[in-house]
Amino acid sequence: MIGAFSCGIMSVQVIVGAQWGDEGKGKVVDLLAEQSDIVARYQGGANAGHTLVVGDRKYVLHLIPSGILHDNVVCVIGNGVVIDPVALMEEIALLESFGISIEGRLKISHKAHLIMPYHKLLDTLQESGQKIGTTGRGIGPAYIDKYSRTGIRIVDLLDRTILEEKLRRGIAQKNEWFRKVYDAKELDVETTVAEYLEFDRKIDSYITDTTYFVNEAWREGKRLLVEGAQGALLDIDHGTYPFVTSSSPTSGGACTGLGLPPTAIGGVIGIAKAYCTRVGNGPFPTELDDQTGERLRSEGGEFGATTGRPRRCGWLDLVALRYSAMVNGITEIVLTKLDVLNNFDELRVCTDYLLDGRPLKYFPCDCATLERVQPVYETFKGWNSSLADCRAYADLPKAARDYVEMIERAIGARVSYIGTGPGRDEVVTR
């Protein structure tokens, strides 16, 4: 059964998005958090939104792991995450307004990098040139500073002298770019310094050496659920570059983003929609620019949780999903939003690609090739009925079960969980 943890050093499960993101990871993390002691986030930033529906209330979280809704779970924001102080404080305030206490249950890595006001401005200015389709949240520029070794980390907040020195140097450099390259308004140094010193005061109680924390928990046999943001096909190395995110949402990123050894990973759960969506620019072989695509968008509520942007929609792509399963080492699949397909007479699934009329053996990550592939489709019968009352696998219509089992055969991994609606309880467990 999905989410069942083994004892001792095999107690870490990684959750990855198996497509282009927006697969419904938040709901899955929320469900599996009931069986977890710790839920940890390992990469990305506030450019990712996890939407959770509990009763008649909807929560949209961007930085704090979805497990925070369970009062027995400790949540960790790891060193691989880039943190926007404004977004973090808004999220904390939102949870507290709903009566959810996070005191003692949120731990933030002292090695995590901070998103600065100049990162957001730079992101917006750069996107006005080359259209990657970023959210404008400053994620990419923050990771650039991280890898150029000029970034500001949480630990720098603990020393006012170091913080002021790094802030002044960073703002002065970026202001020169804004003035000379973009002809944009410069940022005020003193205002920014004051804002981040105040942020330090507010989050001081959450700052932890999370690398030691998660490793000690793992060795004690505690159950760790590790979540990434975005999806595998947006990975900076293994995705459709350059239309990717700036970090590693694949399962390998869990180790570097938290400081866990690879031997800690006991299983990888891939989250996949019953169809495909993509936000932003980049190749999308099964995209539907027609009424069917619009129907998927409308019935699936396919609008970004962070930006509200309409998502591009298309049929399920098994070529891409097989590639994702290989790269991540997916051991189980959670299939979400099967109910969105309830009222289709026929369903199409991409089983293979053709390139210049010849079968293509592998999923090509280079965009020039992927833009040219022709999807080969197989047609499946729809079930034309609601899944709202289905709670056991046998309750699903036969056509729906056939669809699920077709995916299992193609991917070579068991579909252990099936989403039949947006609510927390609208799930079939196998």
Buried (B, 14 or more C-beta within 10 A) or exposed (E): EBBEBEEEBBBBBBBBBBBBBBBBBBBBBBBBBEBBBBBBBBBBBBBBBBBBBBEEEEBEBBBBBBBBBBEEBBBBBBBBBBBBBBBBBBBBEBBEEEEBEBEEBBBBBBBBBBBBBBBBBBBBBBBEEEEBBBBBBBBBBBBBBBEEEEBBBBBBBEEEEBBBEBBBEBBEEBBEBBEEEBEBEBBEBEEBBEBBBEBBEEBEEBBBBBBEBBBEBBEEBBBBBBBBBBBBBBBBEBBBBEBBBBBBBBBBBBBBBBBBEEEBBBBBBBBBBBBBBBBBBBBBBBBBEEEBBBBBBEBBEBBBBBBEBBBBBBBBBBBBBBBBBBBBBBBBBBBBBBBBBBEBEEBBBBBBBEBEEEEBEEBBBEBEBBEBBBBBBEEBBBBEBEBEEBBEBEEBBEBBBEBBEBBBEBBEBEBBBBBBBBBBEBBBEB
